[in-house]
Amino acid sequence: FSKNRIIGWCLAAAAIVCFVLLRRSLISKDKYKKGIGAACRLGFLALLAVIYLITAPPVKRVPAVEGFKTAATGIVRVNEGELIGVYNKAHTVEIYAGIPYAKAPVGELRWKEPQDPEPYNGVRACDTYGPMAMQNANSPLYSSLYQILGFHKYHFSLFDNYREEVSEDCLYLNVYVPADYEGEPLPVVFYVHGGSLTTGQSYYTEYRGETFAEKGVIFVNFAYRLGVFGYFANEELAAESPVGTTGDYGLLDQIKALKWVHDNIAAFGGDPDNITIAGESAGASSVNALCVSPLTGGLFRRAIAESSSILAKKPYHTFRSMEAAVNTGKKVMSEFGAKNIIELRAVPADKLVATKQSNGSMTIDGYAIVEQPYLTYEKGENHEEALMNGFNAKEGDAFLLNYKAEEDNYIELLKPISGKYASELAALVPAGSVTRDKKFIIDAGGAAKGSLCEVYSAAWFTYSHYLWSNYMAALDRPVYEYYFTKNNKSLDNFHAGELPYAYGNLFRAKGVYDDSDFELSEIMQSYWINFARTGDPNGEGLPYWEPVKKPGDKLLEFGETVSMIDDPYLPIYEILEKYQND
């Protein structure tokens, strides 16, 4: 039954019809109406339970090419041995999915720095993606109901329905290569997925790498430890670490993956001296961390960052001090009644992942991140030679759904991001002065909600790019900044809305995008690919993208048209600067 969601629909519909008819028939003939009604309801629930059991999809790893008999690539030799991938359906791209870049961080390796992967036994088949990193998922009941209705984040079709595997054993990467390429070494994009460092996976369709590979850029994405598995900090762990670190295991995974790519990408036809690191949201914050980490020098040349960084002096949500990290770790220990790390390592992963403590921030651990990141830029010790970065029009909207913003509580809601300057900020962006987008069904709302979203978008997301661009300009390094405003029927210009445009994956959402979206996507892909090749996004036939030379310079808008505009948030930045510098 788990092979077809239509069966779930039919069974659920049949159950409803049968019980309605049965109930009406019995009640009309019997004086014990209440008892019969209750029995019918219990029977109905029992039947739904049966439907749940027979329609819950199985758990398995996601195939690199779905619903298609794949052809195998030739053998590729990497440091751990030989591996073989699969061609995509069009036979234009070779996909090597689920390549281990480190040992599974399980058992004694939970909360340790990533270790070198084991050598392969024979030729390793790389035709399925590795598991998602441990993260909170929908309950089995919700998964089953979504399966019945055909609306969920899991995979379903007439041929194969399944839930994606979630596991601590998650340190795998994927490589997308032009099919049968035999030319000069190709540029490489190393992509870090987002998800607040607590959710996400390497193979979401918004940033799969086939399109870039078809256009001559090798694309790599990967999974890394998340949440309590990736950013838990504890003094015992620091003491047992040979380098004295704790609280940045997910970041160390990213560095391990980057080193693996640098050491092995030539085997796929890539140029280890022409790697661009890229990421969105928490992935962009991670890219920024890779730029300042003393562990990544010489591993990449350029950076692309979409919708986040870690450069604010008073971080809103991206990194924390060791003291704060250890304090959170103590709360985790207490929550599970663990007296020491041995006991906490014994807690099953599916129990530990449900911790109530937030573990979605990187840590200044003195090893992977040695100081507040802005200090590294002030000294010019950051690694990226060139930067392309930017943000979307409605970055903060989806993160504020539970906030009810009215005129009488507006200033109080602004204080966490502006302190004593909240009143000044409220005078600049008055309550009710910004129209609220109505696309979210569940929203606490309020007359001041649009204004609140406008200001939080600036504080949480866009201000960080203003800072990053200015630091790079001061160092006289090439930097390009964008502003995505294109409207559509999907993610629109909210957080992550630019992803399928930039990476050429609009075609995966049929009926959602129109010709203007595909035209913009082609333009954005050209900029991204040109930058990965040379460090300059500009090219023949593209509107000229002016680099940022000084604070307040223009941005390139990706909207109904593509043109240079003033940053709309500059007045807000002036107030945020006061708060940050206090």
C-alpha positions as a Python dict, from the first residue, in 0.01 Angstrom:
ca = {
    (1, 'F'): (0, 0, 0),
    (2, 'S'): (289, 236, 68),
    (3, 'K'): (365, 239, -304),
    (4, 'N'): (72, 461, -395),
    (5, 'R'): (-81, 758, -215),
    (6, 'I'): (-401, 721, -423),
    (7, 'I'): (-477, 410, -218),
    (8, 'G'): (-458, 623, 95),
    (9, 'W'): (-705, 870, -53),
    (10, 'C'): (-943, 594, -160),
    (11, 'L'): (-932, 415, 173),
    (12, 'A'): (-987, 735, 370),
    (13, 'A'): (-1277, 843, 145),
    (14, 'A'): (-1433, 497, 156),
    (15, 'A'): (-1407, 491, 535),
    (16, 'I'): (-1579, 827, 569),
    (17, 'V'): (-1861, 739, 329),
    (18, 'C'): (-1921, 395, 480),
    (19, 'F'): (-1933, 516, 837),
    (20, 'V'): (-2159, 810, 757),
    (21, 'L'): (-2404, 580, 579),
    (22, 'L'): (-2380, 312, 848),
    (23, 'R'): (-2432, 562, 1126),
    (24, 'R'): (-2736, 713, 959),
    (25, 'S'): (-2882, 372, 889),
    (26, 'L'): (-2836, 237, 1242),
    (27, 'I'): (-2946, 550, 1423),
    (28, 'S'): (-3264, 574, 1219),
    (29, 'K'): (-3365, 219, 1323),
    (30, 'D'): (-3251, 200, 1683),
    (31, 'K'): (-3349, 379, 2001),
    (32, 'Y'): (-2993, 365, 2137),
    (33, 'K'): (-2879, 650, 1920),
    (34, 'K'): (-2604, 784, 2148),
    (35, 'G'): (-2441, 446, 2196),
    (36, 'I'): (-2448, 364, 1827),
    (37, 'G'): (-2305, 706, 1740),
    (38, 'A'): (-2017, 660, 1984),
    (39, 'A'): (-1949, 308, 1852),
    (40, 'C'): (-1941, 440, 1495),
    (41, 'R'): (-1696, 711, 1588),
    (42, 'L'): (-1466, 462, 1763),
    (43, 'G'): (-1489, 227, 1467),
    (44, 'F'): (-1405, 511, 1232),
    (45, 'L'): (-1096, 600, 1434),
    (46, 'A'): (-992, 235, 1440),
    (47, 'L'): (-1018, 214, 1063),
    (48, 'L'): (-812, 531, 1024),
    (49, 'A'): (-549, 368, 1246),
    (50, 'V'): (-542, 72, 1010),
    (51, 'I'): (-511, 306, 712),
    (52, 'Y'): (-224, 479, 890),
    (53, 'L'): (-41, 149, 937),
    (54, 'I'): (-78, 32, 578),
    (55, 'T'): (-5, 364, 409),
    (56, 'A'): (290, 492, 615),
    (57, 'P'): (577, 517, 368),
    (58, 'P'): (898, 325, 432),
    (59, 'V'): (1227, 495, 522),
    (60, 'K'): (1508, 479, 271),
    (61, 'R'): (1786, 683, 115),
    (62, 'V'): (1701, 910, -174),
    (63, 'P'): (1818, 786, -515),
    (64, 'A'): (2038, 1025, -709),
    (65, 'V'): (1813, 978, -1012),
    (66, 'E'): (1452, 895, -931),
    (67, 'G'): (1200, 691, -1128),
    (68, 'F'): (1454, 600, -1392),
    (69, 'K'): (1682, 308, -1469),
    (70, 'T'): (2022, 469, -1434),
    (71, 'A'): (2341, 414, -1629),
    (72, 'A'): (2667, 386, -1440),
    (73, 'T'): (2957, 624, -1494),
    (74, 'G'): (3317, 524, -1528),
    (75, 'I'): (3529, 458, -1219),
    (76, 'V'): (3680, 753, -1032),
    (77, 'R'): (3980, 704, -805),
    (78, 'V'): (3988, 912, -483),
    (79, 'N'): (4210, 884, -176),
    (80, 'E'): (3986, 621, -12),
    (81, 'G'): (3955, 400, -319),
    (82, 'E'): (3743, 366, -630),
    (83, 'L'): (3386, 484, -672),
    (84, 'I'): (3125, 486, -946),
    (85, 'G'): (2832, 722, -998),
    (86, 'V'): (2527, 747, -1224),
    (87, 'Y'): (2425, 962, -1519),
    (88, 'N'): (2122, 1185, -1494),
    (89, 'K'): (1820, 1112, -1715),
    (90, 'A'): (1946, 1334, -1997),
    (91, 'H'): (2292, 1175, -1976),
    (92, 'T'): (2444, 1524, -1950),
    (93, 'V'): (2567, 1505, -1590),
    (94, 'E'): (2749, 1249, -1381),
    (95, 'I'): (2622, 1235, -1023),
    (96, 'Y'): (2832, 1086, -746),
    (97, 'A'): (2600, 1080, -446),
    (98, 'G'): (2667, 975, -89),
    (99, 'I'): (3047, 988, -86),
    (100, 'P'): (3171, 961, 275),
    (101, 'Y'): (3409, 1243, 365),
    (102, 'A'): (3454, 1135, 728),
    (103, 'K'): (3378, 843, 956),
    (104, 'A'): (3026, 816, 1092),
    (105, 'P'): (3017, 1038, 1406),
    (106, 'V'): (2841, 777, 1618),
    (107, 'G'): (2916, 608, 1951),
    (108, 'E'): (3244, 734, 2089),
    (109, 'L'): (3277, 968, 1789),
    (110, 'R'): (2966, 1165, 1886),
    (111, 'W'): (3092, 1518, 1967),
    (112, 'K'): (3442, 1457, 1837),
    (113, 'E'): (3619, 1630, 1551),
    (114, 'P'): (3546, 1450, 1222),
    (115, 'Q'): (3783, 1161, 1149),
    (116, 'D'): (3921, 1049, 813),
    (117, 'P'): (3684, 819, 621),
    (118, 'E'): (3751, 446, 599),
    (119, 'P'): (3906, 305, 280),
    (120, 'Y'): (3654, 144, 45),
    (121, 'N'): (3619, -230, 4),
    (122, 'G'): (3599, -270, -372),
    (123, 'V'): (3428, -13, -595),
    (124, 'R'): (3184, 203, -400),
    (125, 'A'): (2848, 263, -571),
    (126, 'C'): (2746, 630, -531),
    (127, 'D'): (2390, 621, -658),
    (128, 'T'): (2196, 733, -347),
    (129, 'Y'): (2227, 1041, -131),
    (130, 'G'): (2343, 997, 226),
    (131, 'P'): (2095, 1039, 513),
    (132, 'M'): (1980, 1375, 642),
    (133, 'A'): (2163, 1480, 957),
    (134, 'M'): (1971, 1418, 1280),
    (135, 'Q'): (1696, 1677, 1315),
    (136, 'N'): (1343, 1699, 1440),
    (137, 'A'): (1101, 1554, 1188),
    (138, 'N'): (727, 1515, 1164),
    (139, 'S'): (582, 1246, 1387),
    (140, 'P'): (495, 911, 1219),
    (141, 'L'): (125, 998, 1243),
    (142, 'Y'): (169, 1327, 1060),
    (143, 'S'): (391, 1155, 806),
    (144, 'S'): (121, 902, 738),
    (145, 'L'): (-153, 1162, 708),
    (146, 'Y'): (64, 1362, 471),
    (147, 'Q'): (116, 1043, 275),
    (148, 'I'): (-261, 994, 248),
    (149, 'L'): (-317, 1352, 137),
    (150, 'G'): (-12, 1366, -85),
    (151, 'F'): (117, 1686, 77),
    (152, 'H'): (445, 1661, 263),
    (153, 'K'): (817, 1709, 236),
    (154, 'Y'): (864, 1342, 171),
    (155, 'H'): (880, 1181, -172),
    (156, 'F'): (573, 1039, -339),
    (157, 'S'): (472, 927, -686),
    (158, 'L'): (272, 650, -848),
    (159, 'F'): (587, 439, -839),
    (160, 'D'): (774, 495, -517),
    (161, 'N'): (680, 664, -190),
    (162, 'Y'): (919, 691, 102),
    (163, 'R'): (1040, 896, 394),
    (164, 'E'): (1396, 1019, 379),
    (165, 'E'): (1641, 860, 620),
    (166, 'V'): (1758, 1072, 912),
    (167, 'S'): (2072, 954, 1093),
    (168, 'E'): (2378, 1051, 1294),
    (169, 'D'): (2567, 872, 1019),
    (170, 'C'): (2534, 1171, 787),
    (171, 'L'): (2879, 1286, 676),
    (172, 'Y'): (2843, 1237, 301),
    (173, 'L'): (2884, 1467, 4),
    (174, 'N'): (2761, 1473, -356),
    (175, 'V'): (2952, 1574, -669),
    (176, 'Y'): (2787, 1685, -995),
    (177, 'V'): (3017, 1674, -1300),
    (178, 'P'): (2964, 1740, -1673),
    (179, 'A'): (2917, 1404, -1842),
    (180, 'D'): (3229, 1244, -1990),
    (181, 'Y'): (3431, 1565, -1957),
    (182, 'E'): (3794, 1553, -2070),
    (183, 'G'): (3924, 1909, -2083),
    (184, 'E'): (4096, 2170, -1871),
    (185, 'P'): (4026, 2155, -1495),
    (186, 'L'): (3686, 2303, -1415),
    (187, 'P'): (3586, 2558, -1151),
    (188, 'V'): (3417, 2416, -842),
    (189, 'V'): (3128, 2542, -629),
    (190, 'F'): (3121, 2400, -275),
    (191, 'Y'): (2770, 2460, -140),
    (192, 'V'): (2674, 2471, 230),
    (193, 'H'): (2300, 2420, 291),
    (194, 'G'): (2097, 2639, 525),
    (195, 'G'): (1842, 2559, 794),
    (196, 'S'): (1938, 2757, 1106),
    (197, 'L'): (2209, 2496, 1179),
    (198, 'T'): (1928, 2271, 1306),
    (199, 'T'): (1755, 2142, 991),
    (200, 'G'): (1823, 2084, 623),
    (201, 'Q'): (1988, 1839, 389),
    (202, 'S'): (2240, 1829, 109),
    (203, 'Y'): (2007, 1741, -177),
    (204, 'Y'): (1705, 1973, -163),
    (205, 'T'): (1587, 2034, -518),
    (206, 'E'): (1637, 2412, -485),
    (207, 'Y'): (2015, 2369, -489),
    (208, 'R'): (2091, 2048, -670),
    (209, 'G'): (2386, 2082, -900),
    (210, 'E'): (2289, 1940, -1240),
    (211, 'T'): (2234, 2277, -1406),
    (212, 'F'): (2571, 2416, -1301),
    (213, 'A'): (2742, 2096, -1413),
    (214, 'E'): (2574, 2117, -1755),
    (215, 'K'): (2721, 2467, -1783),
    (216, 'G'): (3075, 2363, -1698),
    (217, 'V'): (3100, 2408, -1321),
    (218, 'I'): (3149, 2114, -1085),
    (219, 'F'): (2900, 2143, -799),
    (220, 'V'): (2942, 1986, -455),
    (221, 'N'): (2692, 1980, -169),
    (222, 'F'): (2700, 1783, 154),
    (223, 'A'): (2547, 1716, 496),
    (224, 'Y'): (2698, 1815, 829),
    (225, 'R'): (2602, 1767, 1194),
    (226, 'L'): (2317, 1989, 1311),
    (227, 'G'): (2161, 2109, 1634),
    (228, 'V'): (2268, 1935, 1952),
    (229, 'F'): (2485, 1692, 1750),
    (230, 'G'): (2670, 1971, 1571),
    (231, 'Y'): (2688, 2261, 1816),
    (232, 'F'): (2665, 2118, 2167),
    (233, 'A'): (2942, 2244, 2397),
    (234, 'N'): (3076, 2089, 2715),
    (235, 'E'): (3392, 2136, 2922),
    (236, 'E'): (3454, 1759, 2938),
    (237, 'L'): (3453, 1749, 2559),
    (238, 'A'): (3702, 2035, 2539),
    (239, 'A'): (3929, 1850, 2786),
    (240, 'E'): (3922, 1526, 2586),
    (241, 'S'): (3973, 1702, 2250),
    (242, 'P'): (4334, 1695, 2125),
    (243, 'V'): (4289, 2056, 2011),
    (244, 'G'): (4080, 2171, 2308),
    (245, 'T'): (3765, 2248, 2111),
    (246, 'T'): (3393, 2203, 2170),
    (247, 'G'): (3074, 2357, 2031),
    (248, 'D'): (3162, 2367, 1659),
    (249, 'Y'): (3137, 2006, 1538),
    (250, 'G'): (2912, 2102, 1248),
    (251, 'L'): (3155, 2370, 1135),
    (252, 'L'): (3444, 2125, 1165),
    (253, 'D'): (3246, 1886, 945),
    (254, 'Q'): (3220, 2160, 684),
    (255, 'I'): (3596, 2217, 700),
    (256, 'K'): (3657, 1842, 671),
    (257, 'A'): (3433, 1825, 362),
    (258, 'L'): (3611, 2124, 209),
    (259, 'K'): (3949, 1961, 266),
    (260, 'W'): (3823, 1639, 109),
    (261, 'V'): (3704, 1829, -197),
    (262, 'H'): (4030, 2021, -224),
    (263, 'D'): (4228, 1696, -204),
    (264, 'N'): (4010, 1487, -438),
    (265, 'I'): (3825, 1711, -683),
    (266, 'A'): (4095, 1680, -949),
    (267, 'A'): (3989, 1316, -989),
    (268, 'F'): (3651, 1443, -1113),
    (269, 'G'): (3804, 1700, -1348),
    (270, 'G'): (3788, 1991, -1103),
    (271, 'D'): (4048, 2257, -1027),
    (272, 'P'): (4147, 2250, -657),
    (273, 'D'): (4288, 2600, -699),
    (274, 'N'): (3957, 2741, -822),
    (275, 'I'): (3702, 2656, -552),
    (276, 'T'): (3422, 2896, -459),
    (277, 'I'): (3239, 2831, -133),
    (278, 'A'): (2871, 2922, -138),
    (279, 'G'): (2574, 2902, 95),
    (280, 'E'): (2235, 3046, 190),
    (281, 'S'): (2098, 3145, 532),
    (282, 'A'): (2284, 2940, 795),
    (283, 'G'): (2489, 2816, 501),
    (284, 'A'): (2592, 3177, 430),
    (285, 'S'): (2681, 3227, 797),
    (286, 'S'): (2888, 2910, 769),
    (287, 'V'): (3058, 3043, 456),
    (288, 'N'): (3149, 3354, 655),
    (289, 'A'): (3289, 3132, 931),
    (290, 'L'): (3496, 2941, 673),
    (291, 'C'): (3630, 3276, 555),
    (292, 'V'): (3763, 3366, 902),
    (293, 'S'): (3867, 3023, 1030),
    (294, 'P'): (4242, 2971, 1058),
    (295, 'L'): (4183, 2612, 945),
    (296, 'T'): (4073, 2693, 588),
    (297, 'G'): (4357, 2897, 441),
    (298, 'G'): (4439, 2788, 86),
    (299, 'L'): (4133, 2564, 51),
    (300, 'F'): (3921, 2805, -157),
    (301, 'R'): (3944, 3138, -339),
    (302, 'R'): (3604, 3308, -344),
    (303, 'A'): (3277, 3320, -153),
    (304, 'I'): (2907, 3352, -239),
    (305, 'A'): (2677, 3430, 54),
    (306, 'E'): (2300, 3458, 34),
    (307, 'S'): (2098, 3599, 324),
    (308, 'S'): (2324, 3591, 629),
    (309, 'S'): (2669, 3648, 777),
    (310, 'I'): (2835, 3655, 1121),
    (311, 'L'): (2984, 4003, 1117),
    (312, 'A'): (2760, 4196, 1355),
    (313, 'K'): (2941, 4295, 1677),
    (314, 'K'): (2627, 4199, 1871),
    (315, 'P'): (2518, 3884, 1690),
    (316, 'Y'): (2146, 3837, 1656),
    (317, 'H'): (2144, 3464, 1595),
    (318, 'T'): (2461, 3337, 1429),
    (319, 'F'): (2734, 3274, 1685),
    (320, 'R'): (2794, 3288, 2059),
    (321, 'S'): (3067, 3297, 2320),
    (322, 'M'): (3212, 2981, 2470),
    (323, 'E'): (3053, 3071, 2803),
    (324, 'A'): (2707, 3091, 2646),
    (325, 'A'): (2764, 2766, 2459),
    (326, 'V'): (2876, 2577, 2772),
    (327, 'N'): (2579, 2712, 2968),
    (328, 'T'): (2342, 2577, 2706),
    (329, 'G'): (2530, 2247, 2719),
    (330, 'K'): (2475, 2226, 3095),
    (331, 'K'): (2102, 2265, 3040),
    (332, 'V'): (2109, 1977, 2791),
    (333, 'M'): (2290, 1759, 3045),
    (334, 'S'): (2032, 1844, 3309),
    (335, 'E'): (1742, 1785, 3074),
    (336, 'F'): (1852, 1425, 3014),
    (337, 'G'): (1973, 1362, 3370),
    (338, 'A'): (2327, 1297, 3250),
    (339, 'K'): (2605, 1332, 3508),
    (340, 'N'): (2883, 1318, 3251),
    (341, 'I'): (2951, 1289, 2878),
    (342, 'I'): (2960, 909, 2890),
    (343, 'E'): (2597, 910, 3002),
    (344, 'L'): (2492, 1170, 2749),
    (345, 'R'): (2662, 978, 2467),
    (346, 'A'): (2450, 681, 2569),
    (347, 'V'): (2125, 872, 2508),
    (348, 'P'): (1970, 744, 2182),
    (349, 'A'): (1988, 991, 1896),
    (350, 'D'): (1611, 998, 1847),
    (351, 'K'): (1570, 1106, 2211),
    (352, 'L'): (1858, 1355, 2214),
    (353, 'V'): (1737, 1532, 1900),
    (354, 'A'): (1421, 1634, 2085),
    (355, 'T'): (1609, 1851, 2337),
    (356, 'K'): (1431, 2171, 2432),
    (357, 'Q'): (1757, 2368, 2433),
    (358, 'S'): (1857, 2571, 2129),
    (359, 'N'): (2182, 2455, 1968),
    (360, 'G'): (2169, 2654, 1646),
    (361, 'S'): (2469, 2886, 1682),
    (362, 'M'): (2838, 2852, 1614),
    (363, 'T'): (3083, 2903, 1898),
    (364, 'I'): (3397, 3114, 1933),
    (365, 'D'): (3591, 2809, 2043),
    (366, 'G'): (3948, 2934, 1996),
    (367, 'Y'): (4014, 2673, 1729),
    (368, 'A'): (3768, 2686, 1436),
    (369, 'I'): (3670, 3046, 1519),
    (370, 'V'): (3930, 3224, 1728),
    (371, 'E'): (3777, 3571, 1776),
    (372, 'Q'): (3475, 3781, 1693),
    (373, 'P'): (3466, 3759, 1313),
    (374, 'Y'): (3462, 4134, 1246),
    (375, 'L'): (3806, 4158, 1411),
    (376, 'T'): (3949, 3918, 1153),
    (377, 'Y'): (3822, 4149, 877),
    (378, 'E'): (3960, 4457, 1046),
    (379, 'K'): (4302, 4289, 1036),
    (380, 'G'): (4254, 4172, 675),
    (381, 'E'): (4310, 3808, 771),
    (382, 'N'): (3995, 3671, 605),
    (383, 'H'): (4056, 3424, 323),
    (384, 'E'): (3815, 3511, 39),
    (385, 'E'): (3975, 3698, -254),
    (386, 'A'): (3636, 3813, -383),
    (387, 'L'): (3279, 3811, -256),
    (388, 'M'): (2933, 3801, -412),
    (389, 'N'): (2657, 3844, -154),
    (390, 'G'): (2307, 3974, -104),
    (391, 'F'): (1957, 3937, 33),
    (392, 'N'): (1586, 3920, -48),
    (393, 'A'): (1306, 4171, -3),
    (394, 'K'): (1114, 3990, 270),
    (395, 'E'): (1382, 3802, 459),
    (396, 'G'): (1228, 3820, 806),
    (397, 'D'): (860, 3764, 732),
    (398, 'A'): (848, 3386, 773),
    (399, 'F'): (1039, 3403, 1103),
    (400, 'L'): (788, 3636, 1267),
    (401, 'L'): (465, 3445, 1219),
    (402, 'N'): (410, 3409, 1596),
    (403, 'Y'): (463, 3780, 1665),
    (404, 'K'): (150, 3989, 1701),
    (405, 'A'): (260, 4346, 1633),
    (406, 'E'): (28, 4631, 1721),
    (407, 'E'): (100, 5000, 1764),
    (408, 'D'): (102, 4970, 2143),
    (409, 'N'): (369, 4693, 2159),
    (410, 'Y'): (569, 4784, 1848),
    (411, 'I'): (853, 4964, 2028),
    (412, 'E'): (891, 4680, 2279),
    (413, 'L'): (925, 4433, 1993),
    (414, 'L'): (1203, 4644, 1842),
    (415, 'K'): (1414, 4656, 2159),
    (416, 'P'): (1582, 4312, 2113),
    (417, 'I'): (1740, 4436, 1790),
    (418, 'S'): (1798, 4803, 1871),
    (419, 'G'): (1804, 4850, 2249),
    (420, 'K'): (1760, 5210, 2357),
    (421, 'Y'): (1726, 5314, 1993),
    (422, 'A'): (1393, 5136, 1951),
    (423, 'S'): (1192, 5459, 1963),
    (424, 'E'): (1416, 5616, 1699),
    (425, 'L'): (1371, 5308, 1483),
    (426, 'A'): (995, 5320, 1531),
    (427, 'A'): (994, 5686, 1422),
    (428, 'L'): (1186, 5594, 1106),
    (429, 'V'): (958, 5299, 1023),
    (430, 'P'): (626, 5383, 1194),
    (431, 'A'): (383, 5110, 1296),
    (432, 'G'): (146, 5044, 1008),
    (433, 'S'): (362, 5220, 748),
    (434, 'V'): (455, 4898, 567),
    (435, 'T'): (186, 4679, 409),
    (436, 'R'): (193, 4322, 531),
    (437, 'D'): (217, 4051, 269),
    (438, 'K'): (-86, 3823, 294),
    (439, 'K'): (67, 3500, 165),
    (440, 'F'): (102, 3328, 501),
    (441, 'I'): (-207, 3140, 618),
    (442, 'I'): (-92, 3112, 980),
    (443, 'D'): (16, 3450, 1111),
    (444, 'A'): (-43, 3629, 1442),
    (445, 'G'): (-68, 3950, 1239),
    (446, 'G'): (-137, 4293, 1385),
    (447, 'A'): (-152, 4644, 1243),
    (448, 'A'): (224, 4693, 1284),
    (449, 'K'): (328, 4353, 1146),
    (450, 'G'): (449, 4481, 810),
    (451, 'S'): (670, 4740, 974),
    (452, 'L'): (808, 4485, 1219),
    (453, 'C'): (897, 4250, 934),
    (454, 'E'): (1070, 4533, 747),
    (455, 'V'): (1292, 4623, 1042),
    (456, 'Y'): (1371, 4266, 1145),
    (457, 'S'): (1461, 4179, 786),
    (458, 'A'): (1721, 4454, 800),
    (459, 'A'): (1857, 4364, 1144),
    (460, 'W'): (1865, 3987, 1108),
    (461, 'F'): (1976, 3961, 746),
    (462, 'T'): (2050, 4261, 525),
    (463, 'Y'): (2264, 4460, 770),
    (464, 'S'): (2513, 4174, 785),
    (465, 'H'): (2571, 4200, 410),
    (466, 'Y'): (2613, 4574, 431),
    (467, 'L'): (2891, 4512, 683),
    (468, 'W'): (3053, 4234, 482),
    (469, 'S'): (3056, 4436, 161),
    (470, 'N'): (3206, 4734, 340),
    (471, 'Y'): (3484, 4528, 499),
    (472, 'M'): (3576, 4379, 162),
    (473, 'A'): (3569, 4719, -8),
    (474, 'A'): (3797, 4860, 265),
    (475, 'L'): (4042, 4578, 190),
    (476, 'D'): (4020, 4668, -181),
    (477, 'R'): (3893, 4322, -270),
    (478, 'P'): (3619, 4274, -533),
    (479, 'V'): (3272, 4261, -380),
    (480, 'Y'): (2929, 4254, -545),
    (481, 'E'): (2597, 4289, -364),
    (482, 'Y'): (2243, 4205, -486),
    (483, 'Y'): (1881, 4256, -379),
    (484, 'F'): (1624, 3994, -489),
    (485, 'T'): (1268, 4129, -528),
    (486, 'K'): (1107, 3904, -794),
    (487, 'N'): (748, 3803, -722),
    (488, 'N'): (626, 3453, -802),
    (489, 'K'): (376, 3188, -689),
    (490, 'S'): (623, 2994, -475),
    (491, 'L'): (873, 3126, -218),
    (492, 'D'): (831, 3470, -378),
    (493, 'N'): (1100, 3710, -249),
    (494, 'F'): (1094, 3572, 104),
    (495, 'H'): (1391, 3402, 269),
    (496, 'A'): (1538, 3140, 29),
    (497, 'G'): (1321, 3259, -261),
    (498, 'E'): (1624, 3324, -483),
    (499, 'L'): (1768, 2973, -456),
    (500, 'P'): (1597, 2796, -749),
    (501, 'Y'): (1671, 3100, -969),
    (502, 'A'): (2041, 3119, -888),
    (503, 'Y'): (2107, 2746, -920),
    (504, 'G'): (1884, 2673, -1218),
    (505, 'N'): (1618, 2458, -1054),
    (506, 'L'): (1292, 2639, -1142),
    (507, 'F'): (1203, 2355, -1377),
    (508, 'R'): (1153, 2122, -1082),
    (509, 'A'): (839, 2310, -970),
    (510, 'K'): (608, 2277, -1270),
    (511, 'G'): (336, 2538, -1311),
    (512, 'V'): (475, 2770, -1044),
    (513, 'Y'): (704, 2995, -1250),
    (514, 'D'): (639, 3182, -1575),
    (515, 'D'): (864, 3287, -1863),
    (516, 'S'): (985, 3599, -1680),
    (517, 'D'): (1107, 3381, -1393),
    (518, 'F'): (1303, 3152, -1625),
    (519, 'E'): (1455, 3452, -1801),
    (520, 'L'): (1569, 3597, -1468),
    (521, 'S'): (1703, 3259, -1363),
    (522, 'E'): (1923, 3241, -1673),
    (523, 'I'): (2064, 3584, -1592),
    (524, 'M'): (2132, 3496, -1229),
    (525, 'Q'): (2294, 3165, -1320),
    (526, 'S'): (2526, 3349, -1558),
    (527, 'Y'): (2636, 3587, -1284),
    (528, 'W'): (2690, 3303, -1033),
    (529, 'I'): (2881, 3089, -1283),
    (530, 'N'): (3096, 3376, -1413),
    (531, 'F'): (3189, 3460, -1056),
    (532, 'A'): (3282, 3098, -983),
    (533, 'R'): (3503, 3094, -1291),
    (534, 'T'): (3683, 3426, -1259),
    (535, 'G'): (3573, 3620, -951),
    (536, 'D'): (3384, 3872, -1167),
    (537, 'P'): (3012, 3805, -1229),
    (538, 'N'): (2994, 4029, -1534),
    (539, 'G'): (2988, 3890, -1884),
    (540, 'E'): (2866, 3939, -2237),
    (541, 'G'): (2498, 4026, -2266),
    (542, 'L'): (2448, 4089, -1893),
    (543, 'P'): (2358, 4421, -1727),
    (544, 'Y'): (2676, 4554, -1570),
    (545, 'W'): (2704, 4471, -1200),
    (546, 'E'): (2903, 4747, -1033),
    (547, 'P'): (3127, 4640, -747),
    (548, 'V'): (3086, 4800, -404),
    (549, 'K'): (3367, 5051, -346),
    (550, 'K'): (3242, 5234, -36),
    (551, 'P'): (2955, 5224, 216),
    (552, 'G'): (2621, 5308, 59),
    (553, 'D'): (2711, 5208, -297),
    (554, 'K'): (2438, 5069, -517),
    (555, 'L'): (2317, 4708, -530),
    (556, 'L'): (2205, 4499, -827),
    (557, 'E'): (1831, 4435, -807),
    (558, 'F'): (1695, 4105, -938),
    (559, 'G'): (1327, 4182, -993),
    (560, 'E'): (1101, 4249, -1287),
    (561, 'T'): (1410, 4414, -1430),
    (562, 'V'): (1781, 4382, -1348),
    (563, 'S'): (1944, 4715, -1262),
    (564, 'M'): (2156, 4897, -1005),
    (565, 'I'): (1958, 5063, -722),
    (566, 'D'): (2018, 5226, -385),
    (567, 'D'): (2007, 4998, -82),
    (568, 'P'): (1654, 5057, 59),
    (569, 'Y'): (1767, 4982, 414),
    (570, 'L'): (2043, 5242, 449),
    (571, 'P'): (1846, 5465, 693),
    (572, 'I'): (1778, 5162, 915),
    (573, 'Y'): (2148, 5071, 912),
    (574, 'E'): (2237, 5411, 1056),
    (575, 'I'): (2033, 5333, 1368),
    (576, 'L'): (2152, 4974, 1391),
    (577, 'E'): (2511, 5102, 1377),
    (578, 'K'): (2448, 5309, 1689),
    (579, 'Y'): (2316, 5005, 1873),
    (580, 'Q'): (2600, 4783, 1753),
    (581, 'N'): (2869, 5032, 1854),
    (582, 'D'): (2736, 5109, 2203),
}
